[in-house]
């Protein structure tokens, strides 16, 4: 790693500001070698998937993986190629792809939990993101943070 990179670029910017160097020459000198390196990396580099195989779901036998998804870190049971759609759960704050265990991942799929009934309606206690809530469908919706 070139720790002098920033200092050298600042020096070149000063030379451009003082009229001693043409800015297009400076950019060309950086861009062309950089572009060549990027093209070579795109052609030859292995792709990091960011996936971490945690184990298999004891209930279904399907793979459980932790990975980055469209909306952030998540765990997934099953594969997109499977006949059944895979199931997904977002990782809560404090958990990471690198450190989550299979047991912790499977626990995320146990939500929402049914904690009882009220007027013949199920009481669910989901912990969704940073906003725990209490939900009685069609009757009551309370957020712990409000």
C-alpha positions as CSV (number, residue, x, y, z in Angstrom):
1,X,0.0,0.0,0.0
2,X,1.3,3.4,-1.0
3,X,0.9,5.7,2.1
4,X,2.3,8.6,0.1
5,X,-0.5,8.5,-2.5
6,X,-2.5,11.3,-0.9
7,X,0.5,13.4,-0.3
8,X,1.6,12.9,-4.0
9,X,-1.8,13.8,-5.3
10,X,-2.0,16.9,-3.2
11,X,1.4,17.9,-4.5
12,X,0.2,17.4,-8.1
13,X,-2.9,19.5,-7.3
14,X,-0.7,22.3,-6.0
15,X,1.3,22.1,-9.2
16,X,-1.9,22.4,-11.2
17,X,-3.1,25.3,-9.2
18,X,0.3,27.1,-9.7
19,X,0.0,26.5,-13.4
20,X,3.1,24.2,-13.5
21,X,1.1,21.1,-14.6
22,X,-1.8,20.5,-16.9
23,X,-4.7,18.8,-15.0
24,X,-5.6,16.5,-17.9
25,X,-2.0,15.1,-17.9
26,X,-2.4,14.4,-14.1
27,X,-5.7,12.6,-14.6
28,X,-4.4,10.6,-17.6
29,X,-1.4,9.5,-15.6
30,X,-3.7,8.2,-12.9
31,X,-6.7,6.9,-14.9
32,X,-5.0,4.8,-17.6
33,X,-3.0,2.5,-15.3
34,X,-6.0,2.4,-12.8
35,X,-8.4,1.5,-15.6
36,X,-6.1,-1.3,-16.9
37,X,-5.8,-2.8,-13.4
38,X,-9.6,-2.7,-12.9
39,X,-10.2,-4.4,-16.3
40,X,-7.7,-7.1,-15.4
41,X,-9.4,-7.6,-12.0
42,X,-12.8,-7.9,-13.6
43,X,-11.6,-10.5,-16.1
44,X,-9.6,-12.7,-13.6
45,X,-10.7,-12.1,-10.0
46,X,-12.8,-14.6,-8.1
47,X,-16.1,-13.1,-6.9
48,X,-16.7,-12.8,-3.2
49,X,-20.3,-13.8,-2.5
50,X,-20.4,-12.5,1.0
51,X,-22.2,-15.6,1.9
52,X,-21.5,-17.6,5.0
53,X,-23.0,-21.1,5.3
54,X,-24.3,-21.6,8.9
55,X,-25.5,-25.2,8.6
56,X,-28.8,-26.9,7.7
57,X,-32.3,-26.2,9.0
58,X,-33.2,-29.2,11.1
59,X,-36.9,-28.9,10.2
60,X,-36.5,-28.8,6.4
61,X,-32.9,-29.9,5.8
62,X,-32.3,-26.8,3.7
63,X,-29.1,-24.8,3.8
64,X,-29.1,-21.8,6.1
65,X,-26.8,-18.9,5.0
66,X,-26.0,-15.4,6.2
67,X,-25.4,-12.8,3.5
68,X,-25.9,-9.3,2.3
69,X,-29.3,-8.7,0.8
70,X,-31.0,-5.8,-0.9
71,X,-31.9,-4.2,2.4
72,X,-28.8,-5.2,4.5
73,X,-27.5,-8.2,6.3
74,X,-29.9,-11.2,6.4
75,X,-30.2,-14.9,6.8
76,X,-31.8,-17.2,4.3
77,X,-33.2,-20.8,4.6
78,X,-33.3,-22.5,1.2
79,X,-32.0,-21.6,-2.2
80,X,-33.6,-19.6,-5.0
81,X,-33.4,-22.7,-7.2
82,X,-35.5,-24.8,-4.8
83,X,-39.1,-25.7,-5.6
84,X,-40.2,-23.7,-2.5
85,X,-39.3,-20.1,-2.2
86,X,-36.5,-19.4,0.3
87,X,-37.4,-17.7,3.6
88,X,-35.6,-14.6,4.7
89,X,-35.0,-12.7,7.9
90,X,-33.1,-9.5,8.5
91,X,-30.3,-9.4,11.1
92,X,-31.2,-7.2,14.0
93,X,-28.8,-4.6,15.3
94,X,-25.9,-6.1,17.0
95,X,-25.7,-9.3,14.9
96,X,-23.4,-9.7,11.9
97,X,-22.9,-12.1,9.1
98,X,-19.5,-13.0,10.4
99,X,-20.6,-13.8,13.9
100,X,-24.2,-15.1,13.8
101,X,-24.6,-18.8,14.8
102,X,-27.0,-21.3,13.2
103,X,-29.1,-21.3,16.4
104,X,-29.4,-17.5,16.4
105,X,-30.3,-17.5,12.7
106,X,-33.1,-20.1,13.2
107,X,-34.4,-18.1,16.2
108,X,-35.1,-15.1,13.7
109,X,-37.5,-17.3,11.8
110,X,-39.6,-18.0,15.0
111,X,-41.0,-14.5,14.8
112,X,-43.7,-13.3,15.0
113,X,-44.5,-15.3,18.2
114,X,-48.1,-16.0,19.1
115,X,-48.4,-15.1,22.8
116,X,-52.1,-15.6,23.3
117,X,-55.5,-14.6,22.1
118,X,-57.8,-11.6,22.6
119,X,-61.4,-11.7,21.5
120,X,-60.7,-14.8,19.4
121,X,-57.8,-13.0,17.7
122,X,-54.1,-14.1,18.0
123,X,-51.8,-11.9,19.9
124,X,-48.5,-11.6,18.1
125,X,-45.3,-10.2,19.5
126,X,-42.9,-9.6,16.6
127,X,-39.6,-7.9,17.1
128,X,-39.1,-6.0,13.9
129,X,-35.9,-4.1,13.4
130,X,-35.5,-1.4,16.1
131,X,-39.3,-1.0,16.8
132,X,-40.8,-3.8,18.9
133,X,-44.6,-3.8,18.5
134,X,-47.8,-5.4,19.9
135,X,-50.3,-6.3,17.2
136,X,-53.9,-7.4,17.5
137,X,-55.1,-7.5,13.8
138,X,-58.0,-5.1,13.3
139,X,-58.1,-4.1,16.9
140,X,-54.9,-2.7,18.3
141,X,-51.4,-1.8,17.2
142,X,-49.0,-0.4,19.8
143,X,-45.3,0.4,19.3
144,X,-43.0,0.3,22.2
145,X,-41.2,3.4,21.0
146,X,-44.4,5.5,20.7
